[in-house]
């Protein structure tokens, strides 16, 4: 019985199958859960056994590329909730007197959160852009596409 693994040659010129991590699925699932809770990549790397924060980032990004989001509305609600919590914290910072020197920074962050929320909800699209976004432009139509096939006697004439 031969396995069709792509093999590699070691220093002893012995062919070995590539090493496979049997726990990779569980590790990346945990990494995705931790990232959803906004844990840092360093924390994810330590908890999931990745060698570095960069390795954890790469694993999360690779999994995100593989995953097709089925429920976009739920994802949008979660993102809006996160933006709402960020905005509340920025407003607290703006209103507290002990942070007088950071008021402009708080205003900047509030505006950035509002801008992101507007883009996420599609509020910045003008009517012209919204109409153009929903249009399909057909550059060339096959000759008999709209009228149907031409009868044989008309073709001979």
N, C-alpha and C positions, 0 to 999 in steps of 0.2 A: 504494500500500500504506500503510495507516494503522495505527499502533500504538495500542493502547488503554491507554496509560499514563495514570494520573492526572496531569494537567499542572499546572504552577504558573506564575504570572505573575511575571515579574521586573520590575525598575524600568523596563526599556525596553518593557514590555508584550509580550514575546515568550514564547510558550509553549514550555517545555522539559520533556522527560521528567525524572523525579527521578533523581538520581545513584544508581548502584548499585555496591556494592563487590563486584567479581568474586572477590576473595580472602577474602570474609567466612567462607566455610565452612572454609578452611584456618586462618584466624586464630582462630576460635572453637574448632576442634579442638585447636589448640596451647594455647589458654587453658584448656580443660578438662583437658588432660594436666598442665599446670603446676599447676592448682588441686588436682588429685588428689594431687600431690606436696607439697601444703601451701605452695606459693609464695605470696607476698603479692600483693595486687592491683596494687601499684605495680610489682613485678617483671613481672607478667603484662602490664600496660599497656605497659611499655618494650619487652618482647620481641615482643609481638604488634602493636604499632603503634596501640594505643588512645590517645586523647587524655588520659585521666586514669585514676586507679584506679577512680573511680566508673563510668566507661564500661566498663572491664574487668569490674567486678562485675555491671553490668547485662547485659552479653553472656553471662556465665557463668550468671546466674540465668535469663535467657531461654532458654538452651539446656537447662538442667535442667528447666524447665517443659515443654519440647517432648519431652524424652526419657522414654520409658517404660522403667523398669528391668525387664528380663526375668529376670535371675538375682538374686533377692533374697537367697538364701543366700550367694552370693559377696560381695555388698555387705555383708552382715552380718558375714561372716568378716573382710573388710578393716577394717571399723569396729572389730571386737573386737581385731584386731591393733594398730590404732592406739591404742586405749585401753590395751592391755597395755604398749606402749612408753611411754606417758605415765605409767602407774603405776610402772614400773620407775624412771624418772627421778625421780619424787616420792619413792620409797623411798630412793634414793641420797641425795637432799637431806636426808631425815629422819635418816639414819644418820651423815652426815658431821658431825664436831665443829665445823668452821669455820662451819657455818650454824646455830649454836645459837639465834639470835634468830628464825629462820624455821621452827622446828619445827612450830609451830601452823599455819602456812600450809601446810606440806607435808601435815600430817594432814588439813586441810580439803580439799586437792586430791585426796588419796587417797580420801577418802570420796566426793567428787563423782564421781570416775572409777568407783568401785564402784557408786554409785547409777545412773549412766548405763548401765553394763554390765548391771545387773539389769533396768533398763527395756527395754533392747535385746533381752535374752534372754527377757523376759516372766516373770521370777522373782518380781516383786512382785504378780502377780495372785493373789488368793485363789481358792479353788475356786468360790465363788459368782460372782465376777466372770468367771472363765473360762467357766463354764456360761452365764452371761447373755450373754457376748460371742458365743457360738456359736448363740444362739437367734434364730429369726425369728418375729416376732409378726404374726399375721394378724388384722386387726381386723374384717373382714367377708368372708364367704365367699359367693360367688354361690349362689343357691338350689339348683341342680342340680349343683353342682360335685362333691360327694362321692358322690351316689347315682346319677347319670346322668340322662338325660332321662325324664320321666314319660310313660307310654303315653297315647295320645290318649283312650281310653275312661275313664281315671281322671280326666282333666282335666274332662270333661263332667259327671261325677257330682257 
